[in-house]
Amino acid sequence: MANHKATKKDVRQAAKRRDRNRYYGKTTRNAIRDIKALKEDKAYDEKLPLVASMIDKLAKRGIIHKNKAANLKSKLARKTAQAAAKA
């Protein structure tokens, strides 16, 4: 690490951003895990828009790639469709 004042500040800012991004990513992964574990179709339909929104925010912030976000949302939507078809 350099001894310049601006470099030290940049290191502090990067650490804060990294912690924030890790929190958002982990929270979203937990939400995805929880929604996959649901058994009731109605609860799934209620939570899907919230989780999709979280995934979109990750992509917007650059935490995950936009194609990965699309793939995650597609898989969740496909699970909803399969659950509705069974019922």
C-alpha positions in Angstrom: 0.0 0.0 0.0 1.3 3.4 -0.9 1.6 6.1 1.7 -0.3 8.7 -0.3 -3.3 10.2 1.5 -5.6 9.6 -1.5 -4.5 6.0 -1.8 -5.2 5.3 1.8 -8.7 6.8 1.4 -9.3 4.6 -1.7 -8.3 1.5 0.3 -10.8 2.5 3.0 -13.6 3.1 0.4 -12.9 -0.1 -1.4 -13.1 -2.1 1.9 -16.5 -0.5 2.6 -17.8 -1.2 -0.9 -16.5 -4.8 -0.7 -18.3 -5.4 2.6 -21.5 -3.8 1.3 -21.4 -5.9 -1.9 -20.8 -9.1 0.1 -23.8 -8.3 2.3 -26.1 -7.7 -0.7 -24.9 -10.8 -2.5 -25.2 -13.0 0.5 -28.6 -11.7 1.4 -29.8 -12.3 -2.1 -28.4 -15.9 -2.2 -30.1 -16.6 1.1 -33.4 -15.3 -0.3 -33.0 -17.5 -3.4 -32.3 -20.5 -1.2 -35.3 -19.8 0.9 -37.6 -19.4 -2.1 -36.4 -22.7 -3.6 -37.2 -24.5 -0.3 -40.9 -23.2 -0.3 -43.6 -25.9 -0.7 -46.6 -23.7 -1.1 -47.3 -22.2 -4.6 -49.0 -19.1 -3.2 -46.1 -18.2 -1.0 -43.8 -18.7 -4.0 -45.8 -16.3 -6.2 -45.7 -13.7 -3.5 -41.9 -13.8 -2.9 -40.8 -14.2 -6.5 -41.1 -10.5 -7.4 -39.2 -9.5 -4.3 -36.3 -11.9 -5.0 -36.3 -10.9 -8.7 -36.0 -7.3 -7.6 -33.0 -8.1 -5.4 -31.3 -9.9 -8.3 -31.9 -7.0 -10.6 -30.3 -4.6 -8.0 -27.2 -6.8 -7.8 -26.9 -6.7 -11.6 -27.4 -2.9 -11.6 -24.7 -2.4 -9.0 -22.3 -4.6 -10.9 -22.1 -7.3 -8.2 -23.2 -10.0 -10.6 -23.3 -10.0 -14.4 -26.6 -9.1 -16.1 -26.7 -12.5 -17.9 -26.3 -14.3 -14.6 -29.1 -12.2 -13.2 -31.3 -13.2 -16.1 -30.4 -16.9 -15.7 -31.3 -16.8 -12.0 -34.6 -15.1 -12.6 -35.4 -17.5 -15.4 -34.7 -20.6 -13.3 -37.0 -19.2 -10.5 -39.8 -18.4 -13.0 -39.5 -21.8 -14.5 -39.9 -23.4 -11.0 -43.1 -21.3 -10.6 -44.5 -22.5 -13.9 -43.7 -26.1 -13.0 -45.4 -25.8 -9.6 -48.5 -24.2 -11.3 -48.6 -27.0 -13.9 -48.7 -29.7 -11.2 -51.5 -28.0 -9.3 
